[in-house]
Amino acid sequence: MTLLDHPRLRAARPALAASLLACLAACGSGGTGSGAVPLPPAPVTANGPAVTAWVTTGDRSRLLARENAGAFGNAAAEGLQIEVDAAQRFQKMAGFGASITDASAWLLRQRMGEPQREALLQELFGRGEGQQGFEFTRLTIGASDFSRTHYSLDDRPAGETDPTLQHFSIEPNRADLLPVVKRALAINPRLNVMASPWSAPGWMKVNGSLIKGALRSDMHGVFADYLVRYVQAYAAEGVPIFALTLQNEPHFEPGDYPGMRLDPAARASVVGKHLGPKLQQLGLKTQILEWDHNWDEPQAALAMLADPVARPFVSGVAWHCYAGEAKAQQLVRDAYPDKDMWFTECSGGEWKTKWTETLPWLVRNVLIGSTRYGARGVLMWNLALDENFGPHLGGCTDCRGVVTIDSKTGAVTRNMEYYMLGHASRFVRQGAERIASSTQEGRLDTVAFRNVDDGSIVLIVCNSTTSEQRFQVQADGQRLPMSLPATSVATLVWTPAK
């Protein structure tokens, strides 16, 4: 077969033959005179894995829109390179999702018809085409600001105490919260459920109130018993609690909804002397997570973990987004590499409504930042709120749910947090391993995962700039040319050849 008979060049044979004749005429049989016409470069082939992309743009022209991104090939390296290396493997993922607060459960149960509710729960927790696939959620032990009343699971009249917890009851959760969580678990039995108190019962605290105040030192053991009773009661309902935090935001005392100050020494005492041993003695597998507060105080988690009695009972550290940066997680990982990282709260809200600003921020910090710094799970705050950013009692007046449920009609609006989470939750399955991917911080931020069931690769790329970015994805010695619009995010999925 001659050069011109090669199947890849047959279609271009006439033009190529003319070029060759011109070259021969100009150069003679052995020269390379100044009139030489070089042979055309070898053709670029795209014979590697096919890639599918899902794109969301800051201008909302595309919302998790599916696109064919072509296939990997032998293109020469040029411009920005994003290298994906599946041989470098990091933490195993437990899931993505949002908290089923009292407000979320009440809206689902009381402001939606049964067909509407079932359709939304299937969409959020199901694993089918176009479903979010949430595999991680968080519950509040007693009330938060997103409850219609302030309560604990063992409230007593002023002046009374209940150290044996004779009056403990999860009855306040039976009407709305438990049915929603049970249905979510029925839809996705792999759903990981964690729980956090916003306050101990008031009678356990120095000020006798759910609002403000610290835990009494003589109530450390009773508070641990309270948390154990919660785990047992939920297990009896068919809802296993895989992890507890001791206190939501333990360095914050809100003035109009339940909260409690619990410093590192107090947390170490409760965990090391009481909660950890009690869970162990009872054979309960529920993990204990430290901190559950912002990135700006890694020293608080480090101080608690420095306690040699408490530390063995702590499996990981939980983080929120409202202050500091995700790289704070690395400080704790470096000091205690055996402790897992978890990202457990961030809320969208009306304080940041521009998609072109907030969508890239959420993707860059919450979805990419937390996982690049070790988070095994990622949670947003309220799963659902209504058109008035509630119901709530105190606290945040303009927080936004992942979805908005119209309290009059039950109609659903999917917010930017829904699409942000979907870029991971739909494609990264429980047990996936984070793998290495290069990143251009603030320009093209990335994170990558490998699903263990089918070997598929998931690459999330965020363009935070105000202009289109062109780049190449490199994997297994091949490249894929790509472009990403301004202020947008793409999830790329492919299955490497075996």
Summary of the structure (lengths in Angstrom):
residues: 498
radius of gyration: 27.3
end to end distance: 31.5
largest distance: 108.2
contacts: 1734
relative contact order: 0.17
helix: 30%
strand: 27%
